[in-house]
């Protein structure tokens, strides 16, 4: 299977399966001299790891990362960085009943049709467990961004679970880490807990929408047409297992607006810099960052592995009813929040390095 890498200059290749001995990432193109250690990477992995509350899979993984290469005396050397995370709590026997059966809504059938073989133990590469490698790689990206773009911050949170949405009037960024759902709305967190508890007890699952915002953005990241920042961000988010939709700024809702309502008016601020009256564009115009907040949202489908019976077929085409055993997230979107942040970090670092390589420290295009 090819195409397991993303990025241009900052390039990440992930490897490993859900129930294999280990998984990880090879990070190439990180600048030399960036301060990094395993504890810094672990901080981000701890936010994604399973089994932290009753609303996520009860698989118990420490997700302890090991740096195998590319770092010497606490600094990146400019050579490939190899990261490894061992799997320690696999229960492959839970998947024995589906070794010859395709789970509805899952990638089982397409992997089989394409390759003629599949790892049925937790889905192999199609499992959300693969995202641990991305989060580990983002620890490298975040360390580099901290030194290269110290004003940049990336924050993700849930804005919708199933049919429930946050009330933007109650938006409180301090609430994000105070509940199980990464939701910036205290009342919504209480409502969502009761809602998801019912979903879980009903042996079902539900989808979610996550919003990721980058603040302190520089102007000029991205390029016209085939190197658009929003195109790479969209591809990065869509590559996350279970993601079925991505939008930038107003996204699909922009179709409801008139041109006069959608166009972000421009003026000069008190510092003599261009500023905007609004941010319908999500911080990107023509594929290039404006310096405003970059806003990305993505939709995660309901977990396909559920205990509710669903009709399917076997490898030989025989009809069968499927009940997926094992430990699964009633809303996998919860753990997708740190994954979305991770992909944002990797893409922004990649585009910063591309921009610096092409433009250097040029002030071409300055206004005023």
Secondary structure, 3 states (H helix, E strand, C coil): CCCCEECCCCEEEEEECCCCCEEEEEEECCCCCCECCHHHHHHHHHHHCCCCCCCCCCCCCCCCEEEEECEECCEECCCCEEEEEECCCCCHHHHHHHCCECCCCCCHHHHHHHHCCCCCCCCHHHCHHHHHHHHHHHHHHHHHHHHHCCCCEEEEEEEEECCEECCHHHCCHHHHHHCCCCECCHHHHHHHHHHHHHHHHCCCCCCEEEEEEEECCCCCCCCCHHHCHHHHHHHHHHCCCCEEEEEECCHHHHHHCCHHHHCCCEEECCCCCEEECCCCCCCEECCEECCCCEEEEEEECCCCCCCCCEEEEECCCCEEEECCCCCCCCCCHHHHHHHHHHHHHHHHHHHHHHHHHHHCCCCCCCCC
